[in-house]
Amino acid sequence: MEHHHPKRVVVCGGGVIGVCTAYFLAKKGAAVTLIEKSSVACAASGKAGGFLALDWCDGGALSSLARASFNLHRSLAEELNGLESYGYRPLTTLSLTITETKTPSPSAYKTDGLPSWVDGPVETPKTIGTAQTTAQVHPQLFTKTLLSKAVEEYNVEVVIGTVERVGVEGGRVDSVVLQGGRVIDSDAVVLALGPWSGKFEMLASMFRVYGVKVHSIVLEPKEPDAISPHALFFSYYTAQGGKPLDPEVYPRPTGEVYLCGMSSEEEVPDDPEQVVGNPESIEVLKRVARTVSSHLGGEAQVKAEQACFLPSTDDGVPVIGEIPGVKGCYVATGHTCWGILNGPATGASMAELVVDGCATIVDLTRFSPARFVGRRRC
Ligand SMILES: Cc1cc2nc3c(=O)[nH]c(=O)nc-3n(C[C@H](O)[C@H](O)[C@H](O)COP(=O)(O)OP(=O)(O)OC[C@H]3O[C@@H](n4cnc5c(N)ncnc54)[C@H](O)[C@@H]3O)c2cc1C
């Protein structure tokens, strides 16, 4: 069907995936409405670490998506003054082992290139990413900055409301229906509902998306200038023994230090605002912080204690593409622990798919929801 007006696209979900999709669609000339149930970046997209890696997904399904995204993050940061507006910066990344029962041995630090603020009982520091291959953003600021640009420059309209269902007529999308009855006419719809995809009947009847809950804290050290830009990935042995924990630590240019870890598979609550951290998991993260560095102990102020859900699929691969049998209805979800990294290439290739009919930035075949056809859930 020929369109004589700009293609009207409704993007459902105001996380990083929905916002990146809305931005690139609007940049390509579509008339975009973004619908968010609660507030923009209220869930994982506002509470993630924001770590980016060029080549950590090499050899797997995500390789080309991740590489394209890493490069798009760099060019977006140039366009949007990323360091100032959302804390984009390249950094060095280390893997380390830490054992609570050991005492720090200061001589090990200087020789092994360990940052001086990491003064806990750490061992075996190894560089696993350089400023050429790893970087970071503040995920909430990134998502909000990109949306502001999309609103101001490309006229994206933002509606706060809950999408109840997609209107379909003759096998083709024609609208989105919100709770309360409002109907928004559309030529295409993109469902970017993160872990809430599993609660949306149209998607849930086709494939499973479930949530893995992960905890995080944000600290404000007393001397932020002492903290260098190093991302840290730990194997952390507690005094109680057992399997090591795997917390991650990301200092931010804002002067804050973000720590995450402690995951469990839990039911995703309907309301994103109801997602709160389990107190025991938060306590463990605080203990990790104190053990890693004296700068992250008693004198550091705790600015946030929180949790959020990784949107996860049964095969561990995101679902990006047109829904079989419903022309004009697209889905983008299941980005697990790499949604902040993979937001830009997901959004840019989805915009191509919706507007041009095929994606060139990344081959989306591997991500198509068509892979679930014939394996329908009962
Ligand atoms: C602790 C933690 C750390 C992480 N660290 C990193 C990292 O360092 N690097 C990285 O690349 N990734 C990281 N991730 C992963 C990343 O955060 C996610 O993959 C990404 O945020 C998912 O984005 P999304 O837009 O799909 O989902 P979400 O951010 O969950 O957004 C979905 C949105 O849809 C809205 N919504 C739901 N239902 C409806 C409805 N019916 N109508 C309207 N709106 C609706 C919700 O309110 C929500 O705002 C981390 C995740 C966690 C949990």
PDBQT file of the ligand as one rigid body, heavy atoms in Angstrom, charges set to zero:
ROOT
HETATM    1  C1  LIG A 401      21.710  -4.689  36.927  1.00  0.00    +0.000 C 
HETATM    2  C2  LIG A 401      21.795  -4.606  35.433  1.00  0.00    +0.000 A 
HETATM    3  C3  LIG A 401      22.957  -4.141  34.838  1.00  0.00    +0.000 A 
HETATM    4  C4  LIG A 401      23.058  -4.059  33.437  1.00  0.00    +0.000 A 
HETATM    5  N1  LIG A 401      24.206  -3.583  32.883  1.00  0.00    +0.000 NA
HETATM    6  C5  LIG A 401      24.308  -3.484  31.539  1.00  0.00    +0.000 A 
HETATM    7  C6  LIG A 401      25.488  -2.981  30.952  1.00  0.00    +0.000 A 
HETATM    8  O1  LIG A 401      26.441  -2.624  31.648  1.00  0.00    +0.000 OA
HETATM    9  N2  LIG A 401      25.565  -2.928  29.586  1.00  0.00    +0.000 N 
HETATM   10  C7  LIG A 401      24.529  -3.325  28.791  1.00  0.00    +0.000 A 
HETATM   11  O2  LIG A 401      24.666  -3.264  27.563  1.00  0.00    +0.000 OA
HETATM   12  N3  LIG A 401      23.368  -3.765  29.325  1.00  0.00    +0.000 NA
HETATM   13  C8  LIG A 401      23.237  -3.869  30.665  1.00  0.00    +0.000 A 
HETATM   14  N4  LIG A 401      22.091  -4.351  31.234  1.00  0.00    +0.000 N 
HETATM   15  C9  LIG A 401      20.998  -4.800  30.346  1.00  0.00    +0.000 C 
HETATM   16  C10 LIG A 401      20.092  -3.650  29.902  1.00  0.00    +0.000 C 
HETATM   17  O3  LIG A 401      19.806  -2.822  30.996  1.00  0.00    +0.000 OA
HETATM   18  C11 LIG A 401      18.791  -4.194  29.298  1.00  0.00    +0.000 C 
HETATM   19  O4  LIG A 401      19.071  -5.185  28.329  1.00  0.00    +0.000 OA
HETATM   20  C12 LIG A 401      18.004  -3.070  28.637  1.00  0.00    +0.000 C 
HETATM   21  O5  LIG A 401      17.847  -1.987  29.508  1.00  0.00    +0.000 OA
HETATM   22  C13 LIG A 401      16.652  -3.564  28.171  1.00  0.00    +0.000 C 
HETATM   23  O6  LIG A 401      15.993  -2.475  27.602  1.00  0.00    +0.000 OA
HETATM   24  P1  LIG A 401      14.488  -2.575  27.131  1.00  0.00    +0.000 P 
HETATM   25  O7  LIG A 401      14.138  -1.264  26.508  1.00  0.00    +0.000 OA
HETATM   26  O8  LIG A 401      14.296  -3.807  26.320  1.00  0.00    +0.000 OA
HETATM   27  O9  LIG A 401      13.661  -2.853  28.467  1.00  0.00    +0.000 OA
HETATM   28  P2  LIG A 401      13.297  -1.934  29.724  1.00  0.00    +0.000 P 
HETATM   29  O10 LIG A 401      14.383  -1.021  30.097  1.00  0.00    +0.000 OA
HETATM   30  O11 LIG A 401      12.776  -2.872  30.760  1.00  0.00    +0.000 OA
HETATM   31  O12 LIG A 401      12.107  -1.022  29.179  1.00  0.00    +0.000 OA
HETATM   32  C14 LIG A 401      10.832  -1.547  28.881  1.00  0.00    +0.000 C 
HETATM   33  C15 LIG A 401       9.845  -0.404  29.058  1.00  0.00    +0.000 C 
HETATM   34  O13 LIG A 401       8.563  -0.805  28.594  1.00  0.00    +0.000 OA
HETATM   35  C16 LIG A 401       7.591  -0.220  29.443  1.00  0.00    +0.000 C 
HETATM   36  N5  LIG A 401       6.363  -0.995  29.324  1.00  0.00    +0.000 N 
HETATM   37  C17 LIG A 401       6.154  -2.274  29.722  1.00  0.00    +0.000 A 
HETATM   38  N6  LIG A 401       4.901  -2.650  29.424  1.00  0.00    +0.000 NA
HETATM   39  C18 LIG A 401       4.294  -1.599  28.815  1.00  0.00    +0.000 A 
HETATM   40  C19 LIG A 401       3.000  -1.389  28.238  1.00  0.00    +0.000 A 
HETATM   41  N7  LIG A 401       2.070  -2.351  28.249  1.00  0.00    +0.000 N 
HETATM   42  N8  LIG A 401       2.748  -0.170  27.709  1.00  0.00    +0.000 NA
HETATM   43  C20 LIG A 401       3.690   0.801  27.677  1.00  0.00    +0.000 A 
HETATM   44  N9  LIG A 401       4.926   0.643  28.190  1.00  0.00    +0.000 NA
HETATM   45  C21 LIG A 401       5.236  -0.538  28.736  1.00  0.00    +0.000 A 
HETATM   46  C22 LIG A 401       8.217  -0.306  30.832  1.00  0.00    +0.000 C 
HETATM   47  O14 LIG A 401       7.640   0.613  31.722  1.00  0.00    +0.000 OA
HETATM   48  C23 LIG A 401       9.683   0.004  30.521  1.00  0.00    +0.000 C 
HETATM   49  O15 LIG A 401       9.976   1.390  30.648  1.00  0.00    +0.000 OA
HETATM   50  C24 LIG A 401      21.954  -4.441  32.616  1.00  0.00    +0.000 A 
HETATM   51  C25 LIG A 401      20.776  -4.880  33.217  1.00  0.00    +0.000 A 
HETATM   52  C26 LIG A 401      20.685  -4.984  34.604  1.00  0.00    +0.000 A 
HETATM   53  C27 LIG A 401      19.411  -5.490  35.211  1.00  0.00    +0.000 C 
ENDROOT
TORSDOF 0
